[in-house]
Amino acid sequence: MAVLDELSGFEFEDLMEDVFRNLGYENVRQAERTADEGRDILMEEVVDGTRRGIVVECKHTETVGRPVVQKLHSAIATFEFDGPRRGMVVTTGRFTGPAEEYAQRLQQNGDPHPIELVDGEDLREIADEIGLDLYNGRIEILCDETLRPYDPAAGVDAPVQEAFRDIENIDAADLPAPHSQVTFRPVVAITADTNAVFETSVGVIHRINDRTRFVVHAERGHPQVADEKVASLVTENLHAAVDLDLDQFGEAFDDLKKRRFGQTQTEYKDWAVERLQDHHTTTVTYTGDNNVTYNKTCEPNLSDISVQSIESVYLPEVRQTTELQQYSYPYEYYTAGPSRVTVEDGIHRCVHCETSGVGETYTYCPNCGAVACDSHIKTERLEGEPVCTGCAVTERFALKTKYFYDEENLEAFREEYAEMPIHEKAMENKPLVGGGLVATLLLIVGLLVVSGVI
């Protein structure tokens, strides 16, 4: 473990805290860094339904002797925990013979507070077991699991076909296959507890007892907390993560990318603790014994915040582009099998204006491939099919604008219009005809009234 030689004792404790958390231990936290009471990390495990407390002593030294193990045994006895307890000594070096003999004797005699010894060789094996690199005292995130980039039961193109079903005048089944690209983006789901009590001479004025879980986008750069929808997508599907098999997914997508985690687990843990410290800091107003009102800033200590778990996974971001004649329609979303959160919806959006959203009505123009809103879609006069205002050829007949697919359709209607009887030409502007009839009727009624007939 030569790569750990330059670590301080505190840095080694930070490292081991992350290691234990990755091994599945619960409520992993560091003891107060004040006087050395013989314990550095406190955590819990559940074995056969029984919860057990564990006191860990970390020694970043070449050799660990019997006195260290004995001292830990005493610390376990005084550790306040409602249940069975055991101990563990972890070192980057090795244990002396007497230290090993003492730990073995505790085990053989059925001592209520047994102690497990973990040396540098054991640490290497643990790192391999949980798939982590111990690099310069930090845990580099090596994640090989992802949320599903598509629903195997429906296929890669299913989300696009579903989105196009809302568009009038187009059969989703007849769509060309979209160009599909998936980017596996790293995220971490962090669970942390904050427990703090603030007291003055009048007693407790503020108390924090909170468990927080949030998801963080974990690419290079400053960590960014995911919005609520994305966080729910990740946390609700973590149990269904699958192996990140690039070869397998490469057969389903046209392009495939994989981003790297930008920071180490230790850095994410420190960032999360600082963020929660800021989040829970508040000013409390209280009245003192002298009836004077005071304001006190209640800021939890870093030791009041315990990161319980850091779960790493890749979140697939899929971008699918459908080409329809003159237009391209992007559809981008985060996905976990059949569940997804839309990032960009270029399908439910009029190509001619800013109208967008699934609450609007859109119609497909087969003449140019446009998806247009009601304000930009018309009925083609000759064929009776939809045509958008962006591609239509127009001309006024009977004082009303008519829409045509092209000049050829317009010319065909000109010839048809020229041969129409006058009443049929008039009907090319039904509102005008209707208005004229109403005006004539009103005129007749007026004349009858003037003449005294009615």
N, C-alpha and C positions, 0 to 999 in steps of 0.2 A: 504493500500500500504506500509506496514511496510518494505517489502523487499527493498524499494527504499530509506529508511531513511539515509543510509550511503553515498548516492551520493552527490557529490558537485553540485553546480549550473550548471557548465559547462557540467558535465557528464549527468545531467538531460536534458539539451538542446540536447546533442548528441542522447539521447534516443528518445526524441520527434521528432527529425528530421527523424529518421528511422520509427517511428510510422506514421507520416504524409505521408511519401513516400509510405508506405504500404497501406494507405487509398486511394491512387490514386491522391493525389495532385501533381501538376507539378512544376518544377523548384524550388524544395525545397532546401534552403540553409540557412546558418547561417549568421547573420549580423556581421560586424567587431567587434571583442572583444576589444574595446577600451573604450571610455566613455559610460556609460549606457544611451542610448538615448530612452529607453523605448520599445525597440524591440529586440528580440533574434533570431527569425526565420522568414524568408520571403519566401512566396510561392505563387502559383497561382492556380486558379480553373476555369473551363469553365462551366457556367450554362446557358442553353438555348441559346447556341451559343455565349455568351458574356464572355470574359476573365476578371477575377476579381483578383486583388491583395489582399493578406492577410498578415497582420502583426501580429505576435504571440509573446506574452510575456509569458515566462516560469518562474514560481515561485515554487521553491522547499521548501515550508514553510507550517506550520500547518494551518495558516489562511491568507487570502488575503482580504484586505480592499478596500474601495472605491477609495482612492488616486491612487492605482495601475491602476485601470480601467480608471480613468480620465486621467492619464498620457499617457496611451496607446492611448486614443482617440485623444490626441494632436499629438502623433507620427504618427498616421494614416494620419492626415491632411497634414503633411509635407513629407510623403512618396512619392517619385517621381515614379509615375506609370501612364501610359497613359490608364486610364480606371477607372471603379468603384473600390472601396477599402472597406475592412472591417477588423475587428480585432478579436483576440481570446486570451483569457487568460487561461493558463493551469496550474493547480497546483496539487501536490500530496495530498494536504490537502482539505480545504473547503473555501468557500467564506462567508464573513460577509453579514448580511442583507442589509446594505447600498450599498455594492458592487453589489449585485444582483438587488436591486431596480434601481440603476443607469443604469445598462445594459438593464433592462426591459424598462425603460423610453426611452432610445435611440431607441429601437425597436418600441415602440408604437407611438413615434412622427415622425417616418419615417426618422430618421437621416440618412444622406448619408454615414456615417461611423459607422454602427452598430457593436456591440461587442458580441461575443459568449463566455460563461463561461464554462469551462470543469474542473470538480473537480476530486478527487481521485476515487470516485465511477464510474464516467463516464469513467475514464481511464480503469478500470477493464472491463467494458462492451465493450469498443473499442478493447481491447486485445482479448476478446472472439470472437468478430465479425470478426477480421481478422486472427484468428487462430494462435496467437502468445503468447508465455509465456513471461511475464515481470519478469526476474529473475536477481536479484542483479543489476538492472539497465541496463541490456542488453537484446536485443531481441534474444531469442533462435529461430532458424529457425525450424518451424514445417510445413513441406511441405507435402501435400497429393495429389499432381498432378505429372503425369509422361507423357513423350512422349510415344506413343504407342509402345509396345515391338514387335508387329508383325502386318501385314496387315490382318484384319479380312476377307477381300475378297479373299485373296490368301492362308492363312493358315501359321502356324508356319514353316513348312518345305520348303516353297516356295523358300527362298534364296539359300538353298543348292541345290535344284533341278535345279534352274537356273544356278548355278555355274557349275554343272556337265554336262550341255548341251554342253559345249565347248569341252568336252573330247570325243575323237573318240572311237568307238567300245563299247559304253555303253549307255543304254536307261535310262535316268533319272527317268522315271516312274517306273522302276524296282528296284530302290534303296531301301535298307532297311531304316526304319525310323531312323533318327539320334538321338543321345542323346542330348537333348536341355536344356541348362542352361541359365538363365537370371539373371544378377546382376543389380539392380537399383542403379545407381551411382549419387550422388548429384552434381548438377552444379548450378551456379548463372550467370545470364546475367546482366552485369553492364553497365549502360549508364551514362556518365558524360560529363559535359561541362567544358572547360578551357578557360577563358577569362582574358588576361593580356596585359598590355601596358607598355613598358619600354622606359623611356625618359632620355635624358641628356640635357646639355645646348644647344645642336644643334637640339633638338626636339626628335621625336619618332624614335628610332633606331630598334625596334623590336615589333611585335604585334602577339598575339596568340588568335585565335578565332576558337576553334575546338570542335567538338562533337565526342566522342569516345564511341564505343560499343564493348565490348569483353566478352567472356564466360570463366568462371573459373571453373576448377575441384575443388570441394569443400569438399573433404573428409579430414580426419585428416592429419596433416602435413602442410607444407607451401603451400599456394594456387599456382596452376599451370595454366597458361593461355592455353586454348585449341587451337589447331592448326586451321587454317582457315576453313578446311572442316568440322570439328566437330562444330566449332562456327556457321557456316552457317546452319548446320543440326538443331542445337538448335533454333537459332533465327527465322528461316523460319517456324518452326513448333510449336512455343510456343502457338500460337492461337488454336492449335488442341490438346492441352494437355488433358488428361483424368484422372479420379480418379485412384489413386494407390490402386486398389482392389487386395490384395494379394491372397485372396481365388479364385477369378476368374482367375487370371493369373497362379495360382498354378495348375489349371486343364489343362492348355495348355502346361506347361513346366515340365520337369522331376525334375529340381532343381531350386530353387528361393532364391535369397539373396537380402537384402536391406541394403545399407550402410547409415551411419548417417552423417549429416553435421558436419564438423570438427570445424567450428568457428561460431561466432555470426554475425549478420548483421552489427553491429557496427565495428567489427574487419575487415570484408570484405570491408566496406566503407573506413576505415582508410588505409588499405592496398592499395586499388585502388587509393586513393588520393596521397599517397606517390609514387606509381608506375608512375602515370601520371606526378607528379612533376619531377621525374627523366627523364621521357621520353621527356618532353618539355624543359628541361634545355639545353641551347646551348650557345656557345660563339659567339658574334657578333663583327665584326670589323667595326669601323666607324672613320671618320675624324673629329677632333675637330675644334673649331673656329680658333685655332692657326695653322691649317694645319698639325697637328701631328696625326698620326694614333694610335688608341687605341683599345684594346680588352676588352670587357666587358662580363662577364658571366650573362646571363639572366635566372634567376630561378624564376618560378612563385611561389607566396605565396600559402600556403595551402588554404587561403580564396579565391583564384582565381579559385579554382577547386570545382565544385559543382556536387555531385552525384545525378543524376535525378531519377534513378530507380535501384532497385536491385530485379530482378525477379528470384525466386527459382523454380527449377523443377528437377525431376529425369530423367536421361538419361539412357535408357536401354542398357546394353552391353550384347549381346547374343553370346554364344559359343555353336556351334553345331558340334558334332563329329560323323562321319559316319564310321562304321566298314565294311571293304571289305576284307574278308579272312584274310591275314596276316598283313594288313595295316590299320591304323587309319588316317582319314582325318579331321583335325580340320578346322572350318571356324568360325571366330570371327568378330563381327562387332557392331558398335553403330547403333541404329535404331530409326526411327520415322515413324512407319507404313510402307509404301512402300519404303521410302527413307532410305539409310544406308551409312555408311562410314566403309570400311573394315579395320580391325585391323590386322588380320592374315588370309592369304589364303593358307591353306595347301592342297587345291585341285589342283590349278594350280601350281604344283611344282613336278618335277621329283623326285622319291624316290631314284634314284641312283646317282644323281649329284646335283649341285647347280642351275641348270636351273629352273627359276620360272618366274611368271608373265603371265598375260592374253594374251600377244602378241605372245606367243610360241604355238606350236602344241603339244598336249599330247594324248597318246593313252592308253586305259585300257587293261591290260593283264588279261584275264579271268582265266589263269592258277594259278596265285598267288594273284591277286587283286591289282597289282601295277599300278600306273599311271606313265608313263615314257615318256620322250622326244623322239624325232626322233632318237637321237644317241643311245638310249638304248631300242629300240623296233625293233623286227625282225618279219619275217613271218615264222611261224612254217611249216616245209616241208611237213608233212603228212596231216595236216588238212587245211593248207592254211590260218590259223587265226593268229592274232598278239600274240607274246610271248615276254616277256622282257628278257634282257640279264641277269637279276639277278636270274631267276629261270630256264632258258632254259638249257637242256642237249645238248651238242654239239659233233660233230664228223665231220671229213673231208672226203668228197667224191669228187672224180675228182679234188683233190687239193683245194676244196672249203669247208669252214665250213658251216655245216647245223645245224639248230636249231630245237629242239624237246621239247614237253611238259614234257616228262619223259622218263625213260629207256624203258618202254613198247613201246612207239611210235618209239623210236630209233631202237629197235629190229625189229619192224614190217617193218621199212624202209630198214634195212639191208637185210632182206629176199627179199624184193621187188627189191632192187638194184642188188642183186646177180643174179636175173633172167633176168635183162635187157640186151638187145642186146648192143653191143659195142657202136653203135651210140647214143643210148638213155643214156648210162652212160656218154658219152662225153657231152651230152646236160645238164648234171647236173652242168656244169660249162660253161655257155654260153659265158661269157667274154673270157674264155680261148679258146673256140672253135672259136669265132669270131676273136680273135687275131691270132690264128693259120691259119685261112683262109686268113687273110690279109697278114701274113708273106709268105705263100705259093704263093699267087698271086704276091707279090713283087719279090720273087725268080724267078718265071717263066718269069716275065717281064725282069728281069736282064739278064737271060740266053738268051732270044731272042735278047736283045740289043747286048750282047757280040758276038752272032753268026751272027749278021748282018741281022737278019730277020726283025728287026724294027730299 
